[in-house]
Amino acid sequence: MKMRFAGLIVMLFGLVAANAEASETALPALADPGAAVFKLSARDGTGKVKFGSAVLIAPGRLLTACHVARGAESIQVHRGAARLTAKPDFMDIEHDLCVLSAPDLLVAVPVEVATPGELKIGDEVLAVGYPRGGKLSVGKGRLKAVHRHGAVRVLQVSAPFDYGQGGGALFDITGRLVGITAFKALAGGDFHFALGFEGINKEELKRQATVPQSAGHKMAFWERAAHAQPLFLRAASLEADGEWKALLRVAQQWTAVDGTNSASWLALSRALSSLKRDRDADLALLRADALNQR
């Protein structure tokens, strides 16, 4: 199943069928981040299964994407032949981050978490998860931009990930967790997005009561209709689709309200360049470079 909005962005919950497998990719020798990443299957009341991934962030606590786990009557996490039961402890559906309780993993070693803000534009990243309910896969790329939506940092990367890797891990090159993979553009390219781990309130990890969904939100910010999405997502969709005049209008609005974000000026520069306004494009690019050097 594929779900579209604005013609481009899709959920990464994978296919309902479980028979597709992905190629396994070797992990880097300097770390084994895959050791803390689990395959996840969420079954709803009709018996349909959504596949995803989850990351062990504390003993007995997994972090995943809410669009994978919400609405599930039963959730299991897998490692090899082992199938373990998990339950939602906390769901922030608006920001697409969900904490699961997995008592069988109380003695398992959680992932090391990077300090927020340490990752810089251009740094290498690894996207790790289980595409289409298959084998562990690693995609390598770089951090392209950092956006902010409410309580979370949204990391735009070129590291590829596929359906079923929603809720998987985005690591820095040393194997420390920097984000949770969430969604991507149908066009591929550099339009893959992860959610910064620090968006979860650490106090929520101590909670024991199950919360079925966060009040007032039934979908994540990126699932909304195009006009209701954040400006950075509207810009990404238009750029991926080559809609340069529309991108120019959105980028101009974006630089006006978030002029300290270099990504807004880069989007403006690319729109101007594609419209053959080279001088204006160069000026916008200079502004973006200046912001990146701060």
C-alpha positions as CSV (number, residue, x, y, z in Angstrom):
1,M,0.0,0.0,0.0
2,K,1.2,3.5,-0.8
3,M,-0.3,6.7,0.5
4,R,0.2,9.9,-1.3
5,F,-0.3,13.6,-0.4
6,A,0.8,16.5,-2.5
7,G,1.6,13.7,-5.0
8,L,4.9,13.1,-3.4
9,I,5.3,12.2,0.3
10,V,4.5,8.6,1.4
11,M,4.3,6.7,4.7
12,L,7.0,4.2,5.3
13,F,4.8,1.6,6.9
14,G,5.5,-0.8,4.1
15,L,3.3,-3.3,2.4
16,V,0.5,-5.3,4.1
17,A,1.9,-8.5,2.6
18,A,4.9,-10.0,4.4
19,N,6.6,-12.0,1.7
20,A,8.9,-9.3,0.2
21,E,12.5,-9.3,1.4
22,A,15.1,-6.6,1.0
23,S,18.9,-7.1,0.5
24,E,20.9,-7.0,3.7
25,T,23.7,-4.5,3.7
26,A,26.9,-4.8,5.7
27,L,27.2,-2.5,8.7
28,P,30.3,-0.3,9.0
29,A,33.2,-1.9,10.9
30,L,33.5,1.0,13.5
31,A,30.0,0.3,15.0
32,D,27.1,-2.1,14.9
33,P,24.0,0.2,15.2
34,G,21.8,-2.6,13.9
35,A,22.1,-4.3,17.2
36,A,19.6,-1.9,18.8
37,V,17.1,-1.9,15.8
38,F,14.2,-4.3,15.7
39,K,11.6,-5.3,13.1
40,L,8.1,-4.3,14.1
41,S,4.7,-5.6,13.1
42,A,1.5,-3.9,14.1
43,R,-1.8,-5.8,13.6
44,D,-5.1,-3.9,13.5
45,G,-8.6,-5.2,14.3
46,T,-9.2,-6.5,10.7
47,G,-6.0,-8.6,10.8
48,K,-4.0,-6.3,8.5
49,V,-0.4,-5.9,9.4
50,K,1.8,-2.8,9.0
51,F,5.6,-3.4,9.1
52,G,8.0,-0.9,10.5
53,S,11.1,-0.7,12.6
54,A,11.9,0.4,16.2
55,V,15.0,1.4,18.1
56,L,15.9,0.4,21.7
57,I,16.6,3.8,23.4
58,A,16.4,2.6,27.1
59,P,16.0,-0.8,28.9
60,G,12.6,-2.1,27.9
61,R,11.8,1.1,25.9
62,L,11.6,1.3,22.1
63,L,11.1,4.4,20.0
64,T,9.3,4.2,16.7
65,A,7.1,6.3,14.3
66,C,3.5,6.7,15.4
67,H,2.1,6.1,11.9
68,V,3.4,2.5,12.2
69,A,2.0,1.7,15.7
70,R,-1.2,3.8,16.0
71,G,-4.5,1.9,15.8
72,A,-2.8,-1.4,16.4
73,E,-4.5,-4.1,18.6
74,S,-1.3,-6.0,18.9
75,I,2.4,-5.0,18.4
76,Q,5.3,-7.4,18.1
77,V,9.0,-6.7,17.7
78,H,11.2,-9.3,16.0
79,R,14.9,-10.2,16.1
80,G,15.7,-13.4,14.2
81,A,13.2,-16.1,15.4
82,A,12.3,-14.2,18.5
83,R,8.9,-12.4,18.6
84,L,8.4,-10.1,21.6
85,T,5.3,-8.3,22.6
86,A,5.3,-4.5,22.9
87,K,2.7,-1.9,24.0
88,P,2.5,1.8,23.5
89,D,3.5,3.9,26.6
90,F,3.3,7.3,24.9
91,M,2.2,8.5,21.5
92,D,2.9,12.0,20.1
93,I,0.9,11.6,16.9
94,E,1.4,15.2,15.8
95,H,5.2,14.7,15.7
96,D,5.0,11.0,14.7
97,L,7.0,9.7,17.7
98,C,5.9,6.8,19.8
99,V,7.5,5.1,22.9
100,L,6.8,1.4,23.3
101,S,7.2,-0.7,26.4
102,A,8.9,-4.1,25.8
103,P,9.5,-5.9,29.2
104,D,11.4,-8.7,27.5
105,L,14.1,-6.1,26.5
106,L,14.8,-4.9,30.1
107,V,18.3,-6.4,30.0
108,A,19.1,-5.5,26.3
109,V,21.7,-2.9,25.6
110,P,20.1,0.3,24.3
111,V,21.6,2.5,21.5
112,E,23.9,5.4,22.3
113,V,22.2,8.7,21.7
114,A,24.1,11.6,20.1
115,T,24.0,15.1,21.7
116,P,21.3,17.2,19.9
117,G,22.8,19.6,17.5
118,E,26.1,17.8,17.1
119,L,25.3,16.6,13.6
120,K,26.2,19.2,11.0
121,I,25.1,19.8,7.4
122,G,27.1,17.6,5.1
123,D,27.9,15.0,7.8
124,E,27.5,11.3,6.9
125,V,24.5,9.4,8.3
126,L,23.2,5.8,8.2
127,A,19.5,4.9,7.9
128,V,19.0,1.5,9.4
129,G,15.8,-0.6,9.5
130,Y,13.8,-3.5,8.0
131,P,12.2,-2.6,4.7
132,R,9.0,-4.4,3.7
133,G,9.2,-6.7,6.7
134,G,12.5,-8.2,5.2
135,K,16.1,-8.2,6.3
136,L,18.1,-5.5,8.0
137,S,19.2,-2.8,5.5
138,V,21.5,0.2,5.8
139,G,21.4,3.2,3.6
140,K,24.3,5.7,3.6
141,G,24.1,9.4,2.8
142,R,24.5,12.9,4.3
143,L,22.5,15.4,6.3
144,K,21.2,17.9,3.8
145,A,19.1,20.2,6.0
146,V,17.7,20.7,9.5
147,H,14.1,22.0,9.9
148,R,12.0,22.6,13.0
149,H,8.4,21.7,13.6
150,G,7.2,22.4,17.1
151,A,9.0,20.2,19.6
152,V,11.1,18.2,17.0
153,R,14.0,18.8,14.7
154,V,13.3,17.3,11.2
155,L,16.4,16.0,9.5
156,Q,16.4,16.0,5.7
157,V,18.9,13.4,4.5
158,S,20.1,11.7,1.3
159,A,20.5,8.3,3.0
160,P,17.9,6.1,1.3
161,F,15.3,4.1,3.2
162,D,12.3,2.2,2.0
163,Y,8.8,1.1,3.0
164,G,8.8,-0.7,6.3
165,Q,11.7,1.3,7.7
166,G,9.4,3.9,9.3
167,G,10.5,4.0,12.9
168,G,14.0,2.9,12.1
169,A,17.2,4.6,13.2
170,L,19.2,7.4,11.7
171,F,22.7,7.2,13.0
172,D,25.8,9.3,12.7
173,I,28.8,7.7,11.2
174,T,30.0,6.5,14.7
175,G,26.7,4.6,15.3
176,R,25.0,7.1,17.7
177,L,21.3,7.7,17.3
178,V,20.4,11.1,15.8
179,G,16.8,10.5,14.6
180,I,14.0,8.2,13.7
181,T,13.3,7.6,10.0
182,A,9.7,8.7,9.1
183,F,8.8,9.6,5.5
184,K,10.2,10.4,2.1
185,A,9.3,11.8,-1.3
186,L,8.1,9.4,-4.0
187,A,10.6,11.1,-6.3
188,G,13.5,9.8,-4.1
189,G,16.7,11.8,-4.2
190,D,17.6,13.9,-1.2
191,F,14.1,14.1,0.2
192,H,14.2,11.6,3.0
193,F,13.2,12.8,6.5
194,A,13.9,11.7,10.0
195,L,12.7,13.0,13.3
196,G,15.1,14.2,16.0
197,F,15.2,12.0,19.0
198,E,15.1,14.9,21.5
199,G,11.5,15.6,20.5
200,I,10.4,13.0,23.0
201,N,10.2,14.3,26.6
202,K,12.5,12.0,28.6
203,E,10.1,12.0,31.5
204,E,7.7,10.1,29.3
205,L,10.0,7.1,29.4
206,K,9.1,6.7,33.0
207,R,5.4,6.4,32.4
208,Q,3.6,3.1,32.7
209,A,0.1,4.0,31.6
210,T,-0.8,3.2,28.0
211,V,-1.9,6.3,26.0
212,P,-3.8,5.3,22.9
213,Q,-3.2,8.6,21.1
214,S,-2.3,12.2,21.8
215,A,-5.3,14.4,22.3
216,G,-6.4,16.5,19.4
217,H,-4.2,14.9,16.7
218,K,-5.2,11.9,14.5
219,M,-2.4,12.3,11.9
220,A,1.2,13.5,11.8
221,F,2.2,16.9,10.5
222,W,3.5,15.5,7.3
223,E,0.3,13.6,6.5
224,R,-1.8,16.7,6.1
225,A,-3.0,18.2,2.9
226,A,-0.3,20.3,1.1
227,H,-1.7,23.7,2.2
228,A,-1.5,22.6,5.9
229,Q,2.0,21.3,5.8
230,P,5.0,23.2,7.1
231,L,6.7,25.4,4.5
232,F,9.8,23.2,4.4
233,L,7.7,20.2,3.3
234,R,5.8,22.2,0.8
235,A,9.1,23.4,-0.7
236,A,10.5,19.8,-0.7
237,S,7.4,18.5,-2.6
238,L,7.6,21.3,-5.2
239,E,11.3,20.9,-5.7
240,A,11.1,17.1,-6.1
241,D,8.3,17.7,-8.7
242,G,10.2,20.5,-10.6
243,E,7.5,23.1,-9.9
244,W,9.9,26.0,-9.9
245,K,7.5,28.9,-10.1
246,A,5.5,27.5,-7.2
247,L,8.7,26.8,-5.3
248,L,9.8,30.4,-5.8
249,R,6.6,31.6,-4.1
250,V,6.9,29.2,-1.2
251,A,10.7,29.8,-0.8
252,Q,10.1,33.5,-0.6
253,Q,7.5,33.0,2.1
254,W,9.8,30.6,3.9
255,T,12.8,33.0,3.9
256,A,10.5,35.7,5.2
257,V,9.4,33.7,8.3
258,D,12.5,31.6,8.8
259,G,15.4,33.5,7.4
260,T,18.0,32.0,9.7
261,N,17.4,28.5,8.3
262,S,20.0,28.0,5.5
263,A,17.6,25.5,3.8
264,S,15.1,28.2,3.1
265,W,17.7,30.2,1.1
266,L,19.0,27.1,-0.7
267,A,15.4,26.4,-1.8
268,L,15.1,30.0,-3.0
269,S,18.5,29.7,-4.8
270,R,17.5,26.5,-6.6
271,A,14.1,28.0,-7.7
272,L,15.8,31.1,-9.0
273,S,18.5,29.2,-10.8
274,S,16.0,26.9,-12.5
275,L,14.1,30.0,-13.6
276,K,17.3,31.4,-15.2
277,R,17.6,34.3,-12.6
278,D,21.2,33.5,-12.0
279,R,22.3,36.7,-10.2
280,D,19.5,36.4,-7.7
281,A,20.2,32.7,-7.3
282,D,23.9,33.4,-6.5
283,L,22.9,36.0,-3.8
284,A,20.5,33.5,-2.2
285,L,23.2,30.9,-2.2
286,L,25.7,33.2,-0.6
287,R,23.2,33.9,2.2
288,A,22.8,30.1,2.7
289,D,26.5,29.6,2.8
290,A,27.0,32.4,5.4
291,L,24.3,30.8,7.6
292,N,25.9,27.4,7.4
293,Q,29.3,28.8,8.5
294,R,27.9,30.2,11.8
